[in-house]
């Protein structure tokens, strides 16, 4: 896999983590 693709996957994972945190905070 190309470095660019890995970078994209990483930033995407980071975005998902942020969203999950937000959802958890909203639910509690």
Steps between C-alpha positions, in 0.01 A plus 500: 500500500618852426596738784222735392241226540634417845483866599140517379406191700664644809324836479174319430550287811571814699178659375301191595652503848405865548145436384470198730619709795244767417220244472595341832505837673164588349345172612623515860 
